[in-house]
Amino acid sequence: AQKVTQAQTEISVVEKEDVTLDCVYETRDTTYYLFWYKQPPSGELVFLIRRNSFDEQNEISGRYSWNFQKSTSSFNFTITASQVVDSAVYFCALGSSNTGKLIFGQGTTLQVKP
Amino acid sequence: KAGVTQTPRYLIKTRGQQVTLSCSPISGHRSVSWYQQTPGQGLQFLFEYFSETQRNKGNFPGRFSGRQFSNSRSEMNVSTLELGDSALYLCASSLSGTGWQEQYFGPGTRLTVT
């Protein structure tokens, strides 16, 4: 069975702090894809990053970075120097190679206080 | 390029009624997936359509159905509405619906069943 676990339900930080959102996944597929989406209060899910199971390189995009470790089935997301605009719900999701179905975690609500 | 559009944005229905929601994917995208988002269950996959065919289906009762037209626009229908169907219904499109492609989400339709 496929499953995504985001153990942190809510995180609250003060602006400029670094914060890491955890994501642990389960799958029996050898080829799979991991995603992070951001859902601001407006409700629309915004794509942040995609990683495939063969690419364990970490990625950095501005203040965002992602750490993918197959050995621990984790795909964690770090925001450096958080800003109030980062306040949102963040979802980690798992997709398989031949379908459009995404399995989402329960989401982590991040609140960044000024 | 226009994003994914969903209509209506808000809907209030009464128990027992039926409802039809519409989704227009990004131009050129042939895969449309539907998700239900509730506070208790999170984001759950409903079904996916590709080239007018349902390719995947989630664990929802038969009251939930959908279809896709030749122009890739999709509709989902919920019959005999129950209070528990109150949710944000999100539609996502991608080029071909394979797991390696990011899905682009619409703003959602907020359905309230009274």
Interface residues (C-beta under 8 A of the other chain):
Chain A: T31 Y32 Y33 F35 Y37 S42 G43 E44 L45 V46 F47 R50 N52 F91 G95 S96 S97 N98 T99 G100 K101 L102 I103 F104 G105 Q106 G107
Chain B: S31 S33 Y35 G42 L43 Q44 F45 E48 F50 R55 N56 G58 L88 L90 A92 S94 G97 T98 G99 W100 E102 Q103 Y104 F105 G106 P107 G108 R110
